[in-house]
Amino acid sequence: MRAIVLPGDGRVTVADVEEAAPGPGEALVDVLAAGVCGTDLELARGYMGFRGVPGHEFVGVVRQVRSRADRPLVGARVAGEINIGCEECRLCVEGMARHCPRRSVLGILGKPGAHATSLSLPVANLRAVPAGISDLEAVFIEPLAAAFEIAEQVRVERGDRVLVLGDGRLGLLAAQALASRGARVTLAGRHEPKLETARALGLEACRLPETPTPDFDMVVEATGSAQGLSLALRFARPRGTVVMKSTCAGPTALEASQVVVNELTLVGSRCGRFEPAIEALAAGAVKVLPLVTAELPLESGPEAFQRAAAPGAFKIVLRPA
């Protein structure tokens, strides 16, 4: 099959690779569409020493399963949760497979990803995509789930003042997700066209450094920059919460004195359950189609990564066929 391959030297290539054979409890899924996200870009830059097939935001159709009991899934349109736990450790038993110390992660750690014509995943990771959600919208289920994870980790009260730092893909999803929970959200960034998109989605948006008075109940750091956390600490009120969403290849500076003096709570936030994202997309509570910058064929993988890294880009979607 064809796939995007990151050799580990900074290049993005497209090559023939062996198609994954589904193991016990797994399904083989033909990819309909897959997104290029910030983590993919960091992997290409050397994050985690990654080599292989990236990609974890996808929608596809189940082609093959191993178990007779799973045969009704064949032909179903699905998205897939990306963390694959060992199913034996305490964290897996407690329903936290995404933190399993022996986990593999689709397109990130030990599991070839979705920037390919097909992939394999455990059936337990698959979630049916309702007919009312288009393929393009379904590509956003995984990152939108990560956005809704914030509200599952931190109590969000109606009327809470929330600042989202970062006007990129994740920032706009997080801002919409938190606004749908009743928070008063301000999105801050450096790119006026992206801020205009945010305003068109009904969000309050402003340019940095014109951010309002630093007294927010919660600050979500989604800049994708190693400097983002230091900036976020400046805008949280005393005893406020800073949620860290960025994944960066390089070191991140932490001004610990600000955390101590202002008694801030720092929350690391990664993946989330798919159900809130699917419900929000089905209900139209979150709009994602304005965030699709371009659709490109899989064979244009190098161009897709280059365009995804451009300052004005939101989501680049790859189409295998």
Secondary structure as GFF3:
##gff-version 3
##sequence-region A 1 321
A	DSSP	beta_strand	2	5	.	.	.	ID=ss1
A	DSSP	beta_strand	13	16	.	.	.	ID=ss2
A	DSSP	beta_strand	26	36	.	.	.	ID=ss3
A	DSSP	alpha_helix	38	44	.	.	.	ID=ss4
A	DSSP	three_ten_helix	47	49	.	.	.	ID=ss5
A	DSSP	beta_strand	57	65	.	.	.	ID=ss6
A	DSSP	three_ten_helix	68	73	.	.	.	ID=ss7
A	DSSP	beta_strand	77	80	.	.	.	ID=ss8
A	DSSP	beta_strand	83	84	.	.	.	ID=ss9
A	DSSP	alpha_helix	90	93	.	.	.	ID=ss10
A	DSSP	three_ten_helix	97	99	.	.	.	ID=ss11
A	DSSP	beta_strand	104	106	.	.	.	ID=ss12
A	DSSP	beta_strand	110	111	.	.	.	ID=ss13
A	DSSP	beta_strand	118	122	.	.	.	ID=ss14
A	DSSP	three_ten_helix	123	125	.	.	.	ID=ss15
A	DSSP	beta_strand	126	128	.	.	.	ID=ss16
A	DSSP	alpha_helix	135	138	.	.	.	ID=ss17
A	DSSP	alpha_helix	141	153	.	.	.	ID=ss18
A	DSSP	beta_strand	161	165	.	.	.	ID=ss19
A	DSSP	alpha_helix	169	180	.	.	.	ID=ss20
A	DSSP	beta_strand	184	189	.	.	.	ID=ss21
A	DSSP	alpha_helix	192	200	.	.	.	ID=ss22
A	DSSP	beta_strand	204	207	.	.	.	ID=ss23
A	DSSP	beta_strand	216	221	.	.	.	ID=ss24
A	DSSP	alpha_helix	228	235	.	.	.	ID=ss25
A	DSSP	beta_strand	236	244	.	.	.	ID=ss26
A	DSSP	alpha_helix	256	261	.	.	.	ID=ss27
A	DSSP	beta_strand	265	268	.	.	.	ID=ss28
A	DSSP	alpha_helix	274	283	.	.	.	ID=ss29
A	DSSP	three_ten_helix	289	291	.	.	.	ID=ss30
A	DSSP	beta_strand	292	297	.	.	.	ID=ss31
A	DSSP	three_ten_helix	298	300	.	.	.	ID=ss32
A	DSSP	alpha_helix	301	308	.	.	.	ID=ss33
A	DSSP	beta_strand	315	319	.	.	.	ID=ss34
###
